[in-house]
């Protein structure tokens, strides 16, 4: 049975997607790669911006990009450590 992603899973997917693209990604690409609807993406990006984990930046030719911050990278590292801890003890 496929488990629905929780809030933390979605946030983790967003941050990993941005990180995998070199730290910055166009919003449309993020939406597709993180498997989000437009409204979900807007909601999560607002929350992550408010928490200082991502920032919206200007790219060339009036394009916007979503950039992961140092705080977002640190958060993602802690999530990875927690998941490894869970795997070590067979909790996942």
ROMARKE-886572 format. One record per residue (C-alpha): residue in one letter; residue number from 1; y, z negated, x. Coordinates in pm, 1 decimal. Layout:
<pts>
+------+------+----------+----------+----------+
! resn ! resi !        Y !        Z !        X !
+------+------+----------+----------+----------+
!    a !  NUM !        Y !        Z !        X !
...
+------+------+----------+----------+----------+
</pts>
This chain:
<pts>
+------+------+----------+----------+----------+
! resn ! resi !        Y !        Z !        X !
+------+------+----------+----------+----------+
!    x !    1 !      0.0 !      0.0 !      0.0 !
!    x !    2 !    343.5 !     93.4 !    131.5 !
!    x !    3 !    583.4 !   -198.7 !    153.6 !
!    x !    4 !    947.8 !   -147.5 !     54.0 !
!    x !    5 !   1195.5 !   -196.4 !    334.1 !
!    x !    6 !   1395.7 !   -513.4 !    315.7 !
!    x !    7 !   1760.8 !   -551.3 !    408.2 !
!    x !    8 !   1683.2 !   -650.2 !    769.0 !
!    x !    9 !   1447.9 !   -351.6 !    806.4 !
!    x !   10 !   1718.3 !   -112.3 !    685.9 !
!    x !   11 !   1981.4 !   -262.5 !    917.3 !
!    x !   12 !   1736.7 !   -239.3 !   1206.6 !
!    x !   13 !   1658.3 !    124.7 !   1121.4 !
!    x !   14 !   2030.5 !    208.2 !   1113.2 !
!    x !   15 !   2100.0 !     46.0 !   1450.0 !
!    x !   16 !   1791.6 !    201.0 !   1613.3 !
!    x !   17 !   1889.2 !    543.1 !   1480.5 !
!    x !   18 !   2239.0 !    512.5 !   1627.0 !
!    x !   19 !   2105.3 !    379.5 !   1956.5 !
!    x !   20 !   1846.6 !    660.1 !   1980.6 !
!    x !   21 !   2127.5 !    915.7 !   1949.7 !
!    x !   22 !   2308.7 !    778.0 !   2253.5 !
!    x !   23 !   2512.2 !    515.5 !   2069.8 !
!    x !   24 !   2704.4 !    744.7 !   1836.0 !
!    x !   25 !   2598.0 !    958.4 !   1540.6 !
!    x !   26 !   2755.7 !   1156.8 !   1259.4 !
!    x !   27 !   2728.9 !    975.7 !    924.0 !
!    x !   28 !   2531.8 !   1256.7 !    758.2 !
!    x !   29 !   2275.2 !   1257.6 !   1038.6 !
!    x !   30 !   2248.3 !    879.3 !   1013.6 !
!    x !   31 !   2188.9 !    902.5 !    640.1 !
!    x !   32 !   1898.2 !   1144.0 !    681.7 !
!    x !   33 !   1741.1 !    988.9 !    992.0 !
!    x !   34 !   1754.1 !    633.1 !    851.1 !
!    x !   35 !   1628.3 !    759.2 !    512.4 !
!    x !   36 !   1923.5 !    630.1 !    307.9 !
!    x !   37 !   2108.2 !    754.3 !      3.8 !
!    x !   38 !   2480.5 !    814.6 !     42.8 !
!    x !   39 !   2568.7 !    501.6 !   -153.7 !
!    x !   40 !   2325.4 !    289.1 !     49.7 !
!    x !   41 !   2468.5 !    422.6 !    373.0 !
!    x !   42 !   2825.7 !    345.2 !    266.5 !
!    x !   43 !   2729.6 !     -8.3 !    161.9 !
!    x !   44 !   2539.3 !    -86.8 !    482.0 !
!    x !   45 !   2801.1 !     69.8 !    709.8 !
!    x !   46 !   3076.6 !   -133.5 !    545.1 !
!    x !   47 !   2874.6 !   -450.9 !    594.0 !
!    x !   48 !   2788.7 !   -365.8 !    956.0 !
!    x !   49 !   3153.1 !   -276.2 !   1029.9 !
!    x !   50 !   3270.6 !   -604.1 !    877.5 !
!    x !   51 !   3024.9 !   -790.0 !   1101.2 !
!    x !   52 !   3137.7 !   -597.1 !   1411.2 !
!    x !   53 !   2801.1 !   -428.8 !   1476.1 !
!    x !   54 !   2924.1 !    -70.7 !   1432.3 !
!    x !   55 !   3256.7 !    103.6 !   1430.8 !
!    x !   56 !   3368.5 !    434.4 !   1287.7 !
!    x !   57 !   3532.6 !    653.9 !   1546.5 !
!    x !   58 !   3690.8 !    997.2 !   1554.0 !
!    x !   59 !   3500.1 !   1281.4 !   1712.9 !
!    x !   60 !   3642.6 !   1625.3 !   1780.8 !
!    x !   61 !   3774.5 !   1854.1 !   1504.2 !
!    x !   62 !   3839.0 !   1588.2 !   1236.4 !
!    x !   63 !   3479.7 !   1465.6 !   1243.3 !
!    x !   64 !   3382.3 !   1100.7 !   1221.9 !
!    x !   65 !   3108.2 !    922.6 !   1408.6 !
!    x !   66 !   2937.1 !    586.7 !   1372.8 !
!    x !   67 !   2916.0 !    399.0 !   1701.4 !
!    x !   68 !   2703.4 !     93.8 !   1776.7 !
!    x !   69 !   2897.6 !   -191.7 !   1939.2 !
!    x !   70 !   2788.4 !   -440.4 !   2202.1 !
!    x !   71 !   2733.0 !   -691.4 !   1921.4 !
!    x !   72 !   2511.2 !   -439.7 !   1740.2 !
!    x !   73 !   2310.7 !   -376.7 !   2057.3 !
!    x !   74 !   2268.8 !   -752.0 !   2113.8 !
!    x !   75 !   2154.4 !   -799.3 !   1752.4 !
!    x !   76 !   1902.3 !   -518.0 !   1787.5 !
!    x !   77 !   1766.3 !   -669.5 !   2109.6 !
!    x !   78 !   1712.5 !  -1005.5 !   1933.8 !
!    x !   79 !   1534.2 !   -832.8 !   1643.7 !
!    x !   80 !   1302.4 !   -661.0 !   1891.5 !
!    x !   81 !   1231.5 !   -995.9 !   2059.4 !
!    x !   82 !   1154.5 !  -1155.2 !   1721.3 !
!    x !   83 !    918.3 !   -873.5 !   1626.9 !
!    x !   84 !    738.5 !   -900.9 !   1960.9 !
!    x !   85 !    705.3 !  -1277.3 !   1904.5 !
!    x !   86 !    554.4 !  -1211.2 !   1559.7 !
!    x !   87 !    307.1 !   -961.2 !   1705.4 !
!    x !   88 !    209.3 !  -1203.5 !   1980.8 !
!    x !   89 !    108.3 !  -1461.9 !   1724.3 !
!    x !   90 !    -37.0 !  -1216.6 !   1474.3 !
!    x !   91 !    226.0 !  -1285.2 !   1209.7 !
!    x !   92 !    336.9 !   -926.2 !   1149.8 !
+------+------+----------+----------+----------+
</pts>
